[in-house]
Amino acid sequence: MKTVLVVDDNHVLCRLACDILRRDGYRAIPASNATEALAAFEKEEFDLLLTDLRMPGMNGLELARAIHDKNPRLPVIVMTAFGLVEADDIKVCLPKEDLFPGLLEKIQLCLSEAEAETVEQYDRN
C-alpha cells in the first residue's frame, strides 16, 4: 500500500483528500502545515507528497525543497487556488477547483513514474 502525506491548512479539504485516497487504496496521512509534515516525514517513509501551495509559515514550494533535501526522488504534487506554478521540486501542479477526480489520476501517474525510475536505477547498478 502506497503512503501519501497530505498537507493543507484547510482542514476540510485535507480530510476530504485523505478520505478519497483511502477509499482508493492509499494510506493517507494528514498534516495541517509544513512543520507537522516535516515531523511526519522524520518518523516514516512516504511514497508521495501532496501539499497546498499557500500555507502560513513555510509554503508548499519551500516544503517540497526541504523534503527533497532528504529524499530527492519523492514525487510532489502541489495544489493551489491561486494559479499554476512550475518549479524543479514539484512534479505536478493542480488547481484546487479541478482537484477531483484528476488528483487520483495524477497520483497514479507520479507513483508509476517514480517506480519506473527506481527500477531503471536498480537495473543500472
C-alpha positions, 0 to 999 in steps of 0.5 A: 500500500502506497503512503501519501502525506497530505498537507493543507491548512484547510482542514476540510479539504485535507480530510476530504483528500485523505478520505478519497485516497483511502477509499482508493487504496492509499494510506493517507496521512494528514498534516495541517502545515509544513512543520507537522509534515516535516515531523511526519516525514522524520518518523516514516517513509512516504511514497508521495507528497501532496501539499497546498501551495499557500500555507502560513509559515513555510509554503508548499514550494519551500516544503517540497525543497526541504523534503527533497533535501532528504529524499530527492526522488519523492514525487510532489504534487502541489495544489493551489487556488491561486494559479499554476506554478512550475518549479524543479521540486514539484512534479505536478501542479493542480488547481484546487477547483479541478482537484477531483477526480484528476488528483487520483489520476495524477497520483497514479501517474507520479507513483508509476513514474517514480517506480519506473525510475527506481527500477531503471536505477536498480537495473543500472547498478 
